[in-house]
Amino acid sequence: MKMPPKQKVYEAFSAIADGRVHLQEKQAEVQSSDRAKTYTVEWDDTVYRSNDNATYWAGYPGYPVLAVWMLQGKLPYDPEVIPVMADIPWKQLNEEYRRDYDAAAAEAMRRKQEQGADTAAVEKLAEQVYEALSGLNLSVKRGSRRPPK
């Protein structure tokens, strides 16, 4: 499996913290950070399909897939740490930093630190997720629908 940029882990934390992940039996709907788009993640055994841009176009698990894996217990998840990542305007940050995901994530964490959040715990959890991701025996494929515009 192609590894995503680490920032996608932080975006997945935010999707969970904001309550934007809606799990069903064989699929989930995940809203974008500005809630303008809804992505669909579907699965069958070890194959996951999503129509988020990262999964669909770049071939790595995007934040909707990562969030689903966390909520399904396939990746580390800490309900004490995740709420710190609520209310981050990822779409705005990604546009502002021209898809420089590391810079966007650094800015998000800087803002959270200014608010007094324990970003060290978030970064530690992100490292655990990323390490677990590299050993995950799951695959991702394009969703059956094109990404929403």
N, C-alpha and C positions, 0 to 999 in steps of 0.2 A: 504494500500500500504506500502510495506517495504521501509523504509527511506534509502537513499544512504549516503555514507560518505560525509561530507560537501565539501571536495575537489572536488567532481564531479561538484558542482556549479561553482567553479573557472574554471574548465576545460571547462564547457559550455560557460562561459564568453569568454574564449580564442578562442573557436571555432567560436563564433560570431565575435569577434574582428579581427580574421584572415580571415574572409570571407570564412570559410570552411563549412558553412551550406547552402545548396541549396534546398529551399522550392519549392514544386510543389503542385498540388491540393490535393492529398490524400497521399503523401509521401514526404520524404526529403532524400537527400543524405548528409552525414556528413563525412568529411575527418578527419583522425587522425592527431595529432599534427605534425607528421613527414611526413604527406601526403602519407604514404605507404599503408594505408588501407582506404576503403570507406565503411561506415556503412549505412544501409537502415532503416529508421523509417517510418512505415506505420500507418495509423489511420483510424478508422471508429467510429464516434461519440465519446464516452468516452474511447474507448479501443485503446491503442497504442502498436505496436509491433516493436521490434528492434532486430537487430542481433549484437549489440555491446556486448562485453564480459560481462559487468556488468548486463545488462538487460537479456541477454540470459542465463548466468550461475548462477548469484547471485540473480536474481529476483527483483532487485531494478532498478529504472530508471537511466540509465547511462547518461553520459554527452550529447550524441547525442539527447536523448529524452528531457532532461532538456533544451537544447538550442532551440529545436523546440517549446517547451511550452513557452519559453520566447518570441520568435519571433511571436508566435500566440497570445500573450497577456494573456496567462493563468497563467504566473508567472511574478513577477516584472522584469522590464527591464529599464535600464537607459542608453541611447546612449551617455551621457556625461561621464559616469564612465567606461563602458565596454572597450573602446579602450586601457585603461591602461594595460589590460591583454593580449595584442597581443604578439606574438612571444615567448611564453613560451614552452620549450621543455618537455612536460609532460611525454612522453614515456621514455625519458632519465632520468628524475627525479624519476619516479616511479620505474624504474629498479635500479637506484643508491640507493634509500631508501628502496628497497626490498618490495614494495607495502605498506609501512608505509605512507598512504595517508596524514596524518596530518604533518609528517615530510617533505614530498615532497611539500605540500602546503606552509609550513612555509619557506622553502628554496626559492620557487618561489616568495613569497611576500618579502623576504629579498632582493632578487636580484632587484625587482621592486623598493623597497625603495632606494637602492643604486643608482638607475637611476633617483631618484627624483620624483617618482610617488606618487600620493595620495592614498596610500593603505588603509587608514582609510575609505575612501569613498567606496572602493571595499569591504572591510570587512562588512561595514554597509549594503550594498546592498545584499551581500551574506546572511546575517542574515535575511533580509526581504524575500529573495527568499526561504530560508530554512523554515521559519515560514509559509509562504504561501503554501509551498509544503505539509506540514503536514495536511493542511485542504483541499487539492485539491481532487475533486471527480472524479479522472481519474484512470484508471488501466493500468498496463503494462504487456505484455506477450512476450514470445520468438517470434522472427521474424520467418518468414517461411524459411529463409535461415540460414545456420550455419554461425558463425562469420568468417570473412576472416582471412586467415593465413598469 
